Amino acid sequence: MNVHLSALSDSALVAELKARPLWIHQISEAQKVDGELVAKRAECATGMESEFQIDNDDCLRFRNRLCVPRNSELISVILNEAHNSRMSIHPGSTKMYNDLKCQFWWSGMKRDISDFVSKCLVCQQVKAEHQVPSGLLQPIMIPEWKWDRITMDFVSGLPLSSSKKDAIWVIVDRLTKSAHFISVRMDYSLDKLAELYISQIVKLHGVPISIVSDRDLRFTSRFWKKLQEALGTKLHFSTAFHPQTDGQSERIIQILEDMLRCCILEFGGSWERYLPLIEFAYNNSFQSSIKMAPYEALYGRKCRTPLFWTELSERKIFGVDLIKDAEQKVLIISESLKAASDRQQSYADLKRKDIKYRIGDKVFLKVSPWKKVLRFGRKGKLSPRFIGPYEISERIGPVAYRLILPPELEKIHNVFHVSMLRRYRSDPSHITSPAEIEIKSDLSY
């Protein structure tokens, strides 16, 4: 900063302060010891025509941009000021480059800025991802028989019915797509849900060998244990982590909610009153994935209704022919599901990125106040989007990884889908601290 004094009269002086960044002088001095830039300064002194010139501050410029020595610590100072200061607040690499290139130049400038931003710890923790989802779609295997493998989910937040119910338990057979809609309360215990499952599902279809739930893995495992206790038996049940379902429950819930809205709008009254008819209407509707209605897929024939009464003739099939007919129907359904699954996977993979990590790599873990992801202790929109980093200890299947979590996260299941992970780009300056995680009472998060 320079001070210039001017006399206005015999008794008055005006002080003029001129601010000048210290790094301009530092850059000028550093240029004089950098071999490449010294040569450019010499060219300018000879009067050769060049895109380089020396300004009034004795600084070498390239196309009117200050030349910064390549190996100078000044580059780090400039990058920190342009990214971490309160006047900058962590811009992205493209914005930061376009801001800096108006004033500075050095060899490899764009690459250095991109590398600096990618390693910024704050940016890695808070910036949203602007890329296609990670991990190719992994369809669930097609079941071999009816009601062997099921999915379940809940429609919550419904108006309280006359029987004090406020939710619907949606249970779907993954082969035939047939579904049961059971009115429940969201505060039902797992013991109560297990009793309901036996009285509503097991009595009709038997015990499943696989349960896929959009709730967390611990819920599914604990529900299975309660079901075994209610049945008075012990069965082996694999709880292998599969973070992506085929979207079956979500799609059926959308259909169910639309049908509920239609009934309330058309007929009025409580939603629970129409639930049996909605279940019938859904199961008797054509499903494109299996090329027939769930009722027909389950029972081998179409359902008789007032509209389709005379078209259905009684089929007389007995013994071996009945078994062959059922097996043929299952084969047709399986082939239709395989074709639909292949189409879905090919479309989905066009918008996904196959990302792989190695054991020992460190990654950040996505957190959010919404369903299916971790809930961060400090609530609100301004919480970090990622916590960590944590080390990968094992690869589970093609798109899931086991992480080494700290003791404060011991209640969290430590296997995560690749879409919940972000690669950690390390830097010696990083100092990480533990993040507080809030776990719900039912161990979901």
N, C-alpha and C positions, 0 to 999 in steps of 0.2 A: 504494500500500500504506500503510495507516494503522497506527500503533503506539499502543497504549493501555496505560498503566502503572497497576497496582493494588497497593496496600500490603496484605499479609497480616498483617504484624507490624512492629515497629519496625526489624527487621533484614532483612526480606525484601520483595522486589518481584517481581511477576509481569508479564511483558511479553506482551501479546496482539497478535498480528499479524493484520490483516485484509487479504486480497488483494482488489483491485478492478480490473477491466480498465481500461486508460487510455482505450480508445476510447469508453467510456460518456460521459466528460467531453467528449471530442472531438465526439461526436455531438450532445451538448447544446449546445455552442458553435456548431456548424455549423447547427443548427436555427434559431438566432437571427438568421442572416443569409440564410436562404432565404425568399424572398417568400411562397411557398405555405404553408410551415409556420409562418411568423410569423403569417399570418392565422388559421391553425388554433389557434395558441397564444392569440391574442387572443379567439377564440370561447370557449375554455376559461376564460379569465379573467373573462368576463362571466357565467359560470354557465349558458350555454345548453346544452340537452341535446344531446349529441353522442357519437359513437363514439370521439372523441379525448379524451384526458385527460393531465394533467401529473402525473408521479409524484414521489416524495420526492427523487429526484436531479435534479429540474428538467428531466426529459426528457419530450418529447412522445411519447405512445404512441397507437397505433391498435389498438383491440381488444386491449389489453395487449401490443402488439408495438412495439418501438422504431422510430420513424419516422426513416429515413435520407434526408437531402437528395438529390434526384435527380441533381444534377450534382456531387456531392461525390466527392473521391478516396477517401472512406471506403468507398464501394461496392466499389472495386477491392481495398481492404485486406480487407474481409469475404470477398469471393469467393476471394481467394488463400488466406486462412486456412482457409476451409471446403473448399477443393479440393486445394491443393498442400502443405499442412502434413503433418508426420509423424503428426498426430492424425487426419487425414482420409483421405489416400492416394487421391486421385482418384476420388471417387464419380461416378456418372452424374448427368445433369441432374435426373431425376425425384427421385432420392434426396436430392440436394443441396437441391433446392427444398423438399421436405417437411421437411428438417432445419432450414433457415433460416427458413421461414415461421412457425415456432413462436415465434421471437424477434424477427425483423426485418420491416419493411414499407417498401417504396418503390414508386412508380409504375413499372410495367413490370418488376417484379422477376422474374417467371417467364421473360420473354423474355431479360432480361439474363443469367440463369443458363444458359439453353440456349445462348446465343451464346458465353458464356465457355467452357463445357465443349466445345463443338464446335470451338473454336480451340485447345484445349490440345494442344500438340505431343506430349507423352507419351501422352495418350489416343489421339491419331491413330495413333501408332506401335504401341501394344500392345493396344488394346481389340479384342475380337472383334466381327464384324459380326452384328447381330441383325436382319437383313432378308432379303427374298427375293433370290436370286442376280441379279446384274446381267447385262444382255444377253439379248435374245430369242434363241431357238434358231435356229441357221442350218444347216438340213439340207444335207448334201453332195449335189451333183447326182447324178441317177440315171444310171448308165453306159448306153451305147448297145449294148454287146456284151459277150460273156462273157470274163472274165479280162482286160479292158482296164484296169480300175481295181481295185486290191486294198488290203486293210488287213493289217497285221502287228503282232504283239505276242509277248511271251514269257511262259511260265509258268515261274517260277524257284523255287529253294528245294526242289526235289524230292530224295528220297533218291537217292544215287548208285547207278546201275544197274550191271549186270555189265560193260557196255561203257564204264563211266566217264562216263555222261551224267547231267546234273543239271537239265536244263531241256527245255521243248518250245517250238519255234518254230511259232506259229500263223499261217497265211497264208490269207486268206479272199477269195474273189471277191465284190465288192459287188453284182453283179447276181444271180447264181444262188445266192449264199450257200454254195456248195460250198467246202470247206476241206481243207487238208492240214496234218497234224500231224507235225512233224519233230523227232526227238530230237537235242538239241545239248548243248554245254557253254556255260555263261555266259561262259567266258573265250575263246571262239572269236573270232578276229580278223574284221574286216570282209571280208578276202580269202577266208577260209574260208566265211563266210556267203554270199558272192557265188557261190562254186563250188557250194555246196549248192543255192542257188536255181536255178542253171542245170540241175544234174543232176536235181532233183526237180520243178521247176515249169516252167521254160522248155521243157524237152523235151516237156511235155504241153500247155502252153497258150500258149506264146510269150512275148514281152516285153511287160510292161504299159506303159501310157502315164501312169499315175498311181499313186503309192504314198502311202497315209496310214498313219502310225505314231503310236502313243501315246507313243513316245519323242520326244525333242526334235527340232526341225527339222534341226539339224546332223547328227544320226545318219542321218536319212532321206536328206539330200543326199549325205553321204559314202558311204552304202551304194550309192546310185545310181551314183556315180562308180566305185566298185569293180566294180559289175556291168558297166558299160560297158568297163572295162579287161579284165575276164574275157571279154567277148564280142568284144573287139577292134574296137570300133566307137565312134562318137561320136553320141549322140542328144540332142536337146534335151529337158530335163525341167524343168518348172516347179515350184519349191518354194514356191509361194504359201502364206503362213501361214494355217492353218485350225485354230484351237485346239480346236474341238469336233468330234469325229467323231460318227457316228450311234450310237455305243455298241456297234457290231457286234462288235469284237474282245473287248470286256469280257464281253459276254453269252455268246459262244461259249466263252470261257475258263471261265466259270462252269459251262457245260454239260460241258465237257471234264473239269474237276476233279471234278464230281459223278460222271461216268461212270468216271473212274479210281478213285474211292473205292469205287464199287459193285463194280468188277472185283476190286480188292484184297480187299475184304471177302468177296465171294462165292467167288472162285477162289484167292486168295493168289498169292504170287510177285511178280515185279518189274513195275513199271508199264510199262516199255518193251516188255515181252512182249505187252501187250494193246493197244498204241497203234494198230497197223494195223486191228484189229477195231473199236476205238472210232471211228476215222476213217470206216470203212465204215458203222457204225451211225448216226453223225451225218449223213453225206451221204444216207442212205436214210430219214431221219426227216422227217415233214411240218413245214414251216416256215410259220407263219401269215402272215408278211409277204409271201410269194410264192405262197401257196395251193397249194403242192406241195413235194415233197422236192427238195433241191439236186441229187440225181442226175438226176431227171426234168427239172429246169430246164436242166441242162447237156447231157444227151444226147437229150432229146426223148421219152423213154420211161421207164417205171418199171423198177427194177432187179429182176432175178429172184433170189429167195432160196428156201431150203427151204420156208418158210411160204407164199410166193406163187410157186409154180412153174407150175401149170397155168393160172392166170388170165391169164397174159401170152401173147398170141398174136403171131406174127411179123407185123409190118406191112411191107408191100411198097410203099415209096415211092421213086420214082426221079426223077432230073433236077430239072426246075423245081419239081415238087411238093415235093420234099425241101427245097429252099431256101425255098419259101413257108411250109412247115410250121414250119421253124426260125424264120423271121422272125415268124410269128404267135405262136409260143411266147414269144419275147422281148418282143413287144408286150404280151401278157397279163401277163408278169412285171413289166414296167415300170409298167403301170397299177396292179397290186397294190402295188408298192413306193411309188408316188406316193400312193395312198390311205393306206397305213400311215404314210408320212412326214408327211402332212397331219394325221392323227390325233395322232401323237406331238407335232408342233409345237403344235397347239392345246391339248393337255393341259399341255405343258411351259411355254408362255407364260403360263398362268394363274398360275404360281408364279414368274414372273420379272419383272424390272423393266427397262424400256427406259431405259438411262442413256447420255447422249451427252456427249462432251467436245469442246472446241474447241482448235484449234492455239494453243499458248501457255499453255494451262492447265497447272497443276502437280498431280501426283498422287503418291501413295505406291504402292509396289509390294509385293504380298503375298509373304511369305517363309515357308517351312515346311520341316521336316526330312523331309517326305513326298514322294511321287512327284508329278511334273507341275508342281511349283512350285520356286522358288529355295531353295537350301539356305544357311542363315545360318551365318557363320563361327563364332560363339559357339554351340556345340551345346547342346541341352537344351530342356526345356519352357519355360524362362524367357527365351528369346530373344524379341526384339520380333517382332510379327507383320507389321510393315510397315517398309520402309526408304524413304529419299528425303527430300524430294520431288524428282521429276524432271519436266522440261518435256516436253510432248507436241509433237512436230515434224510428225507426219503421221497422218492417219486411213487405215487399211488396211481397206477393206471396211466393212460395217455394224457390226461388233463388235470390231475390233482396232485398236490404236494403236501407233505407233512413238514411242519415248522417246529423249531425249538422255541417254545414260548417261555417267557419269564414266569416266576412263581405267582405273580399277581393275576395271571391269566390262566391259571390251572383249571378253572371251571369251563374253559372254552375248548371245544373239540379242535384238535390241532391239525386237521387236514382241510385244505382249502382248494377250491377250483382256481385254475390259472387266471381267470378273469378278475379275481379278487386280489391279485398280486401285481406289484409294480417293481421292476428291477431297481435295486439300490445302486447308485453310482457314488462310489466312496471318494472321500477327500480327507487329507490329514486334519483339516480345520473343523471337521464335524464333531459336535458334542451332542449326543442324544440322551434323552431322559425318559424314564418309564411313563407310559400313558395310562390314565385311569379308565377302566372299562366298567360299565354298569351292566350287570347281569340280571335278567328278570327272574322272578321267583320260580318259574317253571323251567329254568335253565335255558330258555330260548333267548336269542339275542338279535 
